[in-house]
């Protein structure tokens, strides 16, 4: 959209679209609302609806009607679906529309996930007798996060939004019956007919934080609240997923989340060779990165994976890991050496990336079947860090999002001599807490 005129919303009444928790989070951090916070103009949306209604009158019942899928406040964009190939051109001709882009084409066919049954309990070999943290011990101790747990900081009162592609069996696995899952939402079009039967990638991600099974797996933030937001389409890889991510991030903002953890990253799309180049890694070019660069401005901490492109032709971090003021996380092995697949920096504008490193080659997780598994990826080093960010913020509730981000960076073991493989190094969350207490 060109602007936000003809809107029924005003900045002096944000409670019409933001929760009390979201408004209070901004107030506490001294962050005023601005035009990016306003919803997309209701007047322009009505005009688009009229165009859609006109187009649908000419559509046969056997064809799919046009419709608005969603909007982005921060980017002032509207996502519209239409089977009419001329609709995009006609929409782009409207005076209130800045530009239009085709971001999704229907695939020839879609194969749905096969339902995976969940185990009723853990296997005998999943338990490590005498070890309270079980299989989660190394991944929390590497970051000195267990010491925050020892003083009662396990994420209580902090809300973490998990942006991912699926959360298979999180509704039935015994592990997550103790977790505080505040809600779920699907942003992928069409919504899944069975939210909890998509990929288990998000299940594994969630387990690194929310698991609370002594001698099996204790996550880094077992007392935090979680929102499970599906914004990755497993069946295709197309630019529309950036729109889904933006809508999910804004939803997290509106409900009052404190932290977003995202183990998603993009560089190439189906049948769109050359859509992105490495010189686009500036935190502003990609829609998803522009959105991610705004998260801290809204008072939230974004923890995002560096991506697993280190061994491929791309080599570098993926979008939106290039965002400003986010914690981009790379992966270490058990010897604290960078995993060869972990994406490297710098950004195009020469910012240090990744920011920090954590165990991800491999990490110990709980799968969609319910058993302990070892899996590789910055996807899993990222939520390990995100959970401890929640513990740190619980311990230092007066800090702003930017102050928390800087504390994590400044108390990492390579802060004095950062590079673009390890970033600022491995964070020491206990030291971050001790320094944060006296600053």
URLIN-V772109 format. One line per field, one symbol per residue. phi: phi as a letter, one per 40 degrees, with the letter a starting at -180 (. if undefined). psi: psi as a letter, one per 30 degrees, with the letter a starting at -180 (. if undefined). burial: 1 if it has 9 or more other C-alpha atoms within 8 Angstrom, else 0. A space follows every 50 residues. Layout:
BEGIN
phi=???
psi=???
burial=???
END
This chain:
BEGIN
phi=.cabcfbcbbccbcccbbcdccccccdccgbccbcccccddcccccccdc ccccccccccccccccaccabbcccfbbbbbacccccdccccccccbcab acbabcccabcccccbccccaccccccbdgbdcfcccccccdbfccccdc bgcbgdgbbbcbcacibdgccbcddcccccccibabbcbcdccadcbcdc dcccdcccbccabdgbabccacbccbbbbcbbcccbbbddcccdcccccc cddccgccbbbbbbabbbbdfbcgcbbccccbgbccdccdccccdcccgb bcbbccgbccbbccgcdbcbccccfbccbcbbcccgbccccccbbccccg ccaccabacaacbcabccchbcbbbbicdbcccdcdccdccccccbcccc dcccdcccccbbcbdcbcabbbgchccbcccdcccccbc
psi=leahlhkgklffiffffkleeeeeeeeeghjllafffklkkeeeeeeeee eeeeeffgklfflklllkelljeefhlkjkkkfjffeeeeeffkffkelk kjfkkklelkklkkkkkkkfalleffkjkfjefbfgeefeffghfffeef ggjggkfkkkkjkaflikgfffkeegfflijfllkkfkklkkfjeggalg efeeeeefefkhjkfdkklfifglkkkjjjgkjffljlfffeeeeeeeee eeeefglekkkjhkkkeklkgikgellfffiggfekeeeeeeffeefggl kkjkkflhgffafeelllkgfglkhljkklklafghkkkffkklaalegh kkklelllkgillklklffglklklklfffeefeeeefeeeeeefiffll eeeeeeeeefhlfgefilagefbfakkjfeeeeeefef.
burial=10010010101001000110011011101010000101111111100110 01001100100000011110111101111101000011101100001001 00000000000000010110010001110011111110111111100110 00111101111111111111001111001110010111000100111111 11111111111111111111111111111111100011101111111111 01111111111111101110000000000111111111111111110111 11111111111000111111111011111111100001101111111100 01111111111111111111110011111111111111111111110010 110110111111111001111111111111011011000
END
